Every structure is written in C-alpha cells, then in structure tokens.
Amino acid sequence: MKYRLVIFDFDGTLADSFPFFQSVYNGLADKHGLKRIEGDQVALMRSMGTRDIMRHIGMPAWKMPVVAKSFIGLMSENAASIALFGGIADALLALADAGVALAVVSSNSEQNVHRVLGPGLSSLFSHFECGMSVFGKASRIRKVVRQSQVGAGEALYVGDQGTDAEASAKAGVAFGAVAWGYAPAETLRAHGPVEEFESVSAMLAICSAAGATLNTPG
C-alpha cells in the first residue's frame, strides 16, 4: 500500500463550500472592514496565495481568527446546504475498505466537518484536528501522524491551497493537490506536490491498495 494514512483538508477538498463562501464574503467584509470582492475578481483571487489575498483585502493577521470565527458560525447555520464534491463519499468508503486510515486536519470547526460529512462518513475517520489557523496545520498533521503510529513517509495530506502544501512540507509528509478545489491546479503545481489528483477517482486509484479506479464523478 502506497499510503497507510491519508489526511484531508476539508473546505475545497472534501466539501464544496466555496460557493457558500462567495455568497457570504461581502457581508463579512462589511462587518470586519475588509475590501469587498466583486465577481470579476474571483478568478484572480483564486490564483493568489493566502498571504497575498490577505494583503489585497486589507486583513491583518490579527484579524484572521475573528473573521474565521464569523465564517464558521455562518457555515454552522447553513451546513445543510453544503455538499461534498461528487464521488467523495464513495471514495472515502473505498479507501477505508482498503485499509487506509483517514483523518481530517482543517481550519473549519469539527462540528461543521461532522455536520457536512454526516455520521456515517464521519465514522470512517480516526482523527479530527480542527479549528486552527490556516497557517497552523503543520503541527496538527504531525500530531495525527504520531497518534496513528505510521511513518511520515506513509502519510499523505490532501488539500487545495498553497498553505496546505506548506503545512505538508513542514510536517514532513507528502502533499496531494486536488484539481477541483479553491486554487487552480497550475498554482498548486508550483508547490511541487508529490501527487496530483485531476478527479476524485484518480485520488482513489493512487491511494488504494489495489490501485483500481472507481466509476465516480469527478
């Protein structure tokens, strides 16, 4: 088996929450004194790194936890409207059946993660490390690897942003970049991911013990 442990980011990797973020962002911007983002700016923002985005919208580092708390609260109220990406549920079930240990490391709240996954899929995961800053994931990834009692070389962190790649590097585990999340594939490619997943089924094929593909939607 190539990876005994696969750790997932949540927003933009498992959950298709970006449309919801877009729908509430300008309200959050007005509340917290940030620059609003209009429709024609979205594509540009997706190609920018997190620190560049913070500078662009005028969000100092000290304000990030406050804004994140507001967003997490809104998401908690609207969790029923947020879906997993197509094929994710089947892929998680297949990975678990293949003996791959699953975990989540996310800046979102554990409550929101459970609500969107639902009890059935949540039960497939052995560890949830949630609620940290997007810049504080590395220590949580190391914690999951340590508690899972696998070697760092047998672990993979799957995410959709440059901060996920940076966290993987700091934690000493391989990074798998997904093509369906927030950042474009070419942006993530600049971080040198060990794995690139063009579709959900491709992720399963690379991570599973049998290496078999699933007929899941991308």
ABEGO torsion letter per residue (X at the ends): XABABBBBBABGAABBAAAAAAAAAAAAAAAAGBBBBBAAAAAAAAABBAAAAAAAAGBBAAAAAAAAAAAAAAAAAAAAABBBBBGAAAAAAAAAAAGBBBBBBBABBAAAAAAAAEAAAAAABABBBBGBBAAAAAAAAAAAAAAAGBBAAABBBBBABAAAAAAAAAAGBBBBBBAABABBAAAAAAAGBABBBABAAAAAAAABAAGBBBBBBX
